């Protein structure tokens, strides 16, 4: 297996899934990247250098602003862009990438960030705000998507879940076994300051794109009551709504920030607030890498990623207020926090992926030999 293709759903920003693809592109610089559409100027230098094949959606003006409305046709679109001339296909999928057509005889390895969240268990987070009549049609659409998604996973030869949480969901929803390999986190960058490390400030921090399932509105409501300083980092379709929820002048919105400024906030924050049920949770690891404890909703990937901090058990402002007050009665060793998340670093991810790819190559060679015999 010398010809490798990398597949991703879409490439219009650099979040967790895109950072996984970025490391794979560093490992396999001669690979061709396949994606539905992309915005090169928003990608990492590594991905900008890659050869990228796109679907016809890439040429639709303004696609990145309304692609979410195209979910019903994405299963069809991915079928229009078959991978060519590859022995090994590695898809990084949270939506339809795992359904890409692969060449005959190619081995398809899927790094699954999550089974399609819109269809498998998180429907209310995405569609609860829609009118009742529209919800009726969405419910029928999601039932079709689930059937399609479960059927298409048969085209994957080997699944990797990005956590034990996701491996359980792969088993529950797809009926498939998988191994777990945690995503890479740049813990050389997200680390405490080497010189003049600052004492924690008096503010709490929440970092997330402004979409419903991240639950940033819950944090704003809680800090309206707590009257503590809160810094909100992020942007997205719900920004106007979130700003309208602010009742306290101690809540500040800083928009989306570059990594260097975000790292500074991690280092200085009293704690990161993490209210969502996440598939894995790279942001929680970044914060702990910089020494910040995490106050997290105790479900999903946070159970595996939060090593320094506390959990709350209900996604309500009341539960979060109680957790913050409980946190303030406790003491955390910020200097020890980075060491506790060292197992999530990039070097470990590369080693585990290389080991899996080597095993896949060996098994493929054995299979070819058996066919010849």
C-alpha positions as CSV (number, residue, x, y, z in Angstrom):
1,X,0.0,0.0,0.0
2,X,1.9,3.0,-1.3
3,X,-0.9,5.2,-2.6
4,X,-3.0,6.8,0.1
5,X,-6.1,9.0,-0.1
6,X,-7.4,11.1,2.8
7,X,-11.1,11.9,3.0
8,X,-12.9,14.6,5.1
9,X,-16.5,15.8,5.1
10,X,-15.7,19.4,4.4
11,X,-12.8,21.8,5.1
12,X,-13.9,25.4,5.9
13,X,-12.2,25.9,9.3
14,X,-9.7,24.2,11.6
15,X,-11.5,22.5,14.5
16,X,-10.9,19.1,16.0
17,X,-11.6,16.9,13.0
18,X,-9.6,19.1,10.7
19,X,-6.7,19.0,13.1
20,X,-6.8,15.2,12.9
21,X,-6.6,15.5,9.1
22,X,-3.8,18.0,9.4
23,X,-1.6,15.5,11.3
24,X,-2.5,12.7,8.8
25,X,-1.4,15.0,6.0
26,X,1.9,15.6,7.8
27,X,2.3,11.8,8.1
28,X,1.3,11.2,4.4
29,X,2.3,14.3,2.5
30,X,1.9,12.6,-0.9
31,X,-1.7,11.6,-0.3
32,X,-4.6,13.2,-2.2
33,X,-7.3,14.8,0.0
34,X,-11.0,14.4,-1.0
35,X,-13.6,16.6,0.5
36,X,-17.1,18.0,-0.5
37,X,-15.9,21.6,-0.4
38,X,-13.2,23.7,1.1
39,X,-11.9,27.1,1.9
40,X,-8.1,26.9,1.5
41,X,-7.4,30.2,3.1
42,X,-8.9,29.0,6.4
43,X,-6.8,25.8,6.4
44,X,-3.5,25.1,8.1
45,X,-0.3,25.5,6.0
46,X,0.0,21.7,5.8
47,X,-3.4,21.3,4.3
48,X,-3.0,24.2,1.9
49,X,0.0,22.4,0.4
50,X,-2.0,19.2,-0.3
51,X,-3.7,18.3,-3.5
52,X,-7.4,18.6,-2.8
53,X,-10.2,17.1,-4.8
54,X,-13.7,18.6,-4.3
55,X,-17.2,18.0,-5.4
56,X,-19.4,20.3,-7.4
57,X,-20.7,21.9,-4.2
58,X,-17.4,23.6,-3.9
59,X,-18.3,25.8,-6.8
60,X,-21.6,27.0,-5.3
61,X,-21.2,30.6,-4.3
62,X,-21.3,31.1,-0.5
63,X,-21.6,27.4,0.2
64,X,-20.0,27.6,3.7
65,X,-22.8,29.9,4.9
66,X,-25.7,27.5,4.2
67,X,-24.2,24.0,3.7
68,X,-26.1,22.7,6.8
69,X,-29.3,23.1,4.9
70,X,-28.0,20.6,2.3
71,X,-27.7,17.7,4.6
72,X,-30.5,15.7,2.8
73,X,-28.4,15.6,-0.4
74,X,-24.9,15.1,1.0
75,X,-25.2,11.3,1.0
76,X,-25.8,11.5,-2.8
77,X,-23.1,14.1,-3.4
78,X,-20.3,12.0,-1.7
79,X,-21.1,9.2,-4.1
80,X,-20.3,11.5,-7.1
81,X,-16.6,11.8,-6.1
82,X,-15.0,8.4,-6.1
83,X,-11.5,8.0,-4.8
84,X,-9.1,7.2,-7.7
85,X,-5.8,5.3,-7.7
86,X,-5.4,4.5,-4.0
87,X,-4.5,1.4,-2.1
88,X,-5.4,2.8,1.3
89,X,-8.2,5.2,2.0
90,X,-8.4,6.9,5.4
91,X,-11.6,8.8,6.0
92,X,-12.0,11.3,8.9
93,X,-15.7,11.3,9.2
94,X,-18.5,12.8,11.3
95,X,-21.1,12.9,8.5
96,X,-20.8,11.3,5.1
97,X,-17.0,11.0,4.4
98,X,-17.0,7.3,5.4
99,X,-19.4,6.6,2.4
100,X,-16.9,7.7,-0.2
101,X,-16.6,5.1,-3.1
102,X,-13.1,3.5,-2.9
103,X,-11.2,1.7,-5.7
104,X,-11.6,-2.1,-5.9
105,X,-9.2,-3.8,-3.6
106,X,-8.4,-0.7,-1.6
107,X,-8.6,-0.9,2.2
108,X,-10.9,1.7,3.8
109,X,-9.9,2.8,7.3
110,X,-12.3,5.2,9.0
111,X,-11.3,7.5,11.8
112,X,-14.7,8.2,13.2
113,X,-15.1,11.5,15.2
114,X,-18.7,10.5,15.7
115,X,-21.6,8.7,14.1
116,X,-23.7,11.4,12.4
117,X,-24.7,13.5,15.4
118,X,-27.7,15.0,13.6
119,X,-29.3,11.6,13.3
120,X,-28.0,9.5,16.2
121,X,-29.2,10.8,19.6
122,X,-28.7,14.6,19.3
123,X,-31.6,15.6,17.2
124,X,-33.1,17.9,19.8
125,X,-29.9,19.8,20.1
126,X,-29.9,20.6,16.4
127,X,-33.6,20.9,15.5
128,X,-35.6,21.8,18.7
129,X,-35.9,25.4,17.6
130,X,-37.6,24.5,14.4
131,X,-41.4,24.9,13.9
132,X,-43.6,21.9,14.6
133,X,-44.6,21.2,11.0
134,X,-40.9,21.4,9.9
135,X,-40.0,19.1,12.7
136,X,-42.3,16.4,11.3
137,X,-40.5,16.4,8.0
138,X,-37.1,16.5,9.7
139,X,-38.0,13.5,11.8
140,X,-38.8,11.5,8.6
141,X,-35.6,12.7,6.9
142,X,-33.5,11.7,9.9
143,X,-35.0,8.2,9.9
144,X,-33.9,7.8,6.3
145,X,-30.4,9.2,7.1
146,X,-30.1,6.6,9.9
147,X,-30.9,3.8,7.6
148,X,-28.5,5.1,5.0
149,X,-25.7,5.7,7.5
150,X,-26.0,2.2,9.0
151,X,-25.9,0.7,5.6
152,X,-23.0,2.7,4.3
153,X,-20.8,1.8,7.2
154,X,-20.5,-1.7,5.7
155,X,-18.1,-0.2,3.1
156,X,-15.6,0.5,5.9
157,X,-13.0,-2.2,6.5
158,X,-11.8,-1.0,9.9
159,X,-13.2,1.6,12.3
160,X,-11.2,3.8,14.7
161,X,-13.2,5.7,17.3
162,X,-11.8,8.9,18.6
163,X,-12.5,7.8,22.1
164,X,-14.0,4.9,24.1
165,X,-17.2,7.0,24.1
166,X,-17.3,7.0,20.3
167,X,-16.3,3.3,20.0
168,X,-19.3,2.5,22.1
169,X,-21.6,4.5,19.8
170,X,-20.1,2.8,16.7
171,X,-21.0,-0.6,18.3
172,X,-24.5,0.6,19.3
173,X,-25.5,2.3,16.1
174,X,-23.5,0.5,13.4
175,X,-23.0,-2.9,15.1
176,X,-19.3,-2.7,14.3
177,X,-16.2,-3.3,16.5
178,X,-13.6,-0.6,16.6
179,X,-10.4,0.4,18.3
180,X,-10.0,3.7,20.1
181,X,-7.3,6.2,19.3
182,X,-7.5,9.6,20.9
183,X,-7.1,12.6,18.6
184,X,-3.9,14.6,18.6
185,X,-3.6,17.7,20.8
186,X,-0.6,20.0,20.4
187,X,0.5,20.0,24.0
188,X,3.9,21.5,23.1
189,X,1.9,24.6,22.2
190,X,-0.9,24.4,24.8
191,X,1.4,24.4,27.8
192,X,2.1,26.6,30.8
193,X,4.3,29.7,30.3
194,X,7.9,28.7,30.8
195,X,8.9,32.1,32.1
196,X,6.9,34.2,34.5
197,X,3.9,31.9,34.7
198,X,0.9,34.0,35.7
199,X,-1.3,33.3,38.7
200,X,-4.9,32.4,37.8
201,X,-7.0,35.4,37.1
202,X,-10.5,36.1,38.4
203,X,-12.4,35.1,35.3
204,X,-14.0,31.9,34.0
205,X,-13.7,30.9,30.4
206,X,-16.0,29.3,27.8
207,X,-14.7,28.5,24.3
208,X,-17.0,27.1,21.6
209,X,-18.6,27.8,18.2
210,X,-22.0,29.4,18.7
211,X,-24.2,26.4,17.8
212,X,-27.0,24.8,19.9
213,X,-25.3,21.6,21.2
214,X,-22.4,23.5,22.7
215,X,-24.8,25.0,25.4
216,X,-23.1,28.4,25.7
217,X,-26.5,29.9,26.4
218,X,-26.6,27.7,29.6
219,X,-23.3,29.3,30.8
220,X,-24.4,32.8,30.1
221,X,-27.6,32.2,32.0
222,X,-25.7,30.8,35.0
223,X,-23.2,33.7,35.1
224,X,-26.0,36.2,34.9
225,X,-26.9,34.8,38.3
226,X,-23.4,34.2,39.7
227,X,-22.1,37.7,39.0
228,X,-18.6,36.3,38.3
229,X,-16.5,37.4,35.4
230,X,-17.0,35.2,32.3
231,X,-15.1,35.5,29.0
232,X,-16.9,34.0,26.0
233,X,-14.8,33.0,23.1
234,X,-16.4,32.0,19.8
235,X,-18.6,32.9,16.9
236,X,-21.3,31.4,14.9
237,X,-25.0,31.5,13.8
238,X,-26.3,32.1,17.4
239,X,-24.1,35.0,18.3
240,X,-26.8,37.6,18.2
241,X,-29.0,35.4,20.4
242,X,-26.3,34.7,22.9
243,X,-25.4,38.4,23.2
244,X,-29.0,39.2,23.9
245,X,-29.0,36.8,26.9
246,X,-26.3,38.8,28.7
247,X,-27.7,40.6,31.8
248,X,-24.4,41.1,33.7
249,X,-21.7,43.5,32.7
250,X,-19.2,41.0,34.0
251,X,-19.8,38.8,30.9
252,X,-17.5,39.7,27.9
253,X,-17.6,38.4,24.3
254,X,-14.3,38.4,22.5
255,X,-15.3,36.6,19.3
256,X,-13.1,34.0,17.7
257,X,-9.4,34.4,18.7
258,X,-6.1,33.2,17.2
259,X,-4.5,30.3,19.0
260,X,-1.9,32.4,20.8
261,X,-4.5,34.6,22.4
262,X,-6.6,31.6,23.3
263,X,-3.6,30.0,25.0
264,X,-3.0,33.1,27.1
265,X,-6.6,33.0,28.3
266,X,-6.3,29.3,29.1
267,X,-3.2,30.1,31.2
268,X,-4.9,32.8,33.1
269,X,-8.5,31.5,33.5
270,X,-9.7,30.4,36.9
271,X,-11.4,27.5,35.1
272,X,-12.8,26.5,31.7
273,X,-16.5,25.9,31.7
274,X,-17.5,22.9,29.5
275,X,-21.2,22.4,29.5
276,X,-21.8,20.3,26.4
277,X,-21.9,16.5,25.9
278,X,-18.9,16.2,23.6
279,X,-17.8,13.3,21.5
280,X,-14.2,13.8,22.8
281,X,-13.3,17.3,23.9
282,X,-10.0,18.7,22.6
283,X,-10.7,22.2,24.1
284,X,-10.8,20.7,27.6
285,X,-7.4,19.1,27.0
286,X,-5.9,22.3,25.7
287,X,-7.1,24.2,28.8
288,X,-5.6,21.5,31.1
289,X,-2.4,21.5,29.1
290,X,-2.1,25.2,30.1
291,X,-2.9,24.5,33.7
292,X,-6.6,25.4,33.9
293,X,-9.0,23.1,35.7
294,X,-12.3,22.3,33.9
295,X,-15.9,22.4,35.2
296,X,-17.6,20.0,32.9
297,X,-20.9,18.3,32.2
298,X,-20.3,14.7,33.3
299,X,-21.2,12.8,30.2
300,X,-19.7,11.8,26.9
301,X,-16.1,12.4,26.1
302,X,-15.4,14.7,29.1
303,X,-15.4,11.6,31.3
304,X,-12.2,10.5,29.5
305,X,-10.6,13.9,29.0
306,X,-11.1,15.9,32.2
307,X,-8.4,14.9,34.6
308,X,-8.2,18.1,36.6
309,X,-11.6,19.6,37.6
310,X,-15.1,18.7,38.6
311,X,-18.3,17.5,36.9
312,X,-21.9,18.6,37.2
313,X,-24.8,16.2,36.3
314,X,-27.5,18.3,34.7
315,X,-27.4,20.8,31.8
316,X,-29.2,23.5,33.7
317,X,-28.1,27.0,35.0
318,X,-28.8,25.8,38.5
319,X,-26.6,22.8,38.3
320,X,-23.8,24.9,36.8
321,X,-24.1,27.6,39.5
322,X,-23.8,24.9,42.2
323,X,-20.8,23.4,40.5
324,X,-19.0,26.8,40.3
325,X,-19.7,27.4,44.0
326,X,-18.4,24.0,44.8
327,X,-15.3,24.5,42.7
328,X,-14.5,27.7,44.6
329,X,-14.3,25.7,47.8
330,X,-11.7,23.3,46.4
331,X,-8.0,23.5,45.5
332,X,-6.4,22.3,42.3
333,X,-2.8,21.8,41.5
334,X,-2.5,23.8,38.2
335,X,1.2,22.8,37.8
336,X,0.3,19.1,37.8
337,X,-2.6,19.4,35.3
338,X,-0.5,19.3,32.1
339,X,1.1,16.0,33.1
340,X,-2.2,14.4,33.6
341,X,-3.2,15.0,29.9
342,X,0.2,14.2,28.4
343,X,-1.3,10.9,27.0
344,X,-3.3,13.0,24.5
345,X,-0.3,14.5,22.7
346,X,0.4,14.4,18.9
347,X,3.4,12.0,19.1
348,X,1.2,9.4,20.7
349,X,-1.5,9.8,18.0
350,X,1.1,9.4,15.2
351,X,2.6,6.2,16.8
352,X,-0.8,4.6,17.2
353,X,-2.0,5.5,13.7
354,X,1.3,4.2,12.2
355,X,0.9,0.9,14.2
356,X,-2.7,0.5,12.9
357,X,-1.7,1.2,9.3
358,X,1.2,-1.2,9.5
359,X,-1.2,-3.9,10.8
360,X,-3.7,-3.1,8.1
361,X,-0.9,-3.4,5.4
362,X,0.1,-6.8,6.9
363,X,-3.4,-8.1,7.0
364,X,-4.0,-6.9,3.4
365,X,-0.9,-8.7,2.2
366,X,-2.0,-11.8,4.0
367,X,-5.4,-11.6,2.4
368,X,-3.9,-11.2,-1.1
369,X,-1.6,-14.2,-0.4
370,X,-4.5,-16.4,0.7
371,X,-6.4,-15.5,-2.5
372,X,-3.5,-16.5,-4.7
373,X,-3.2,-19.8,-2.8
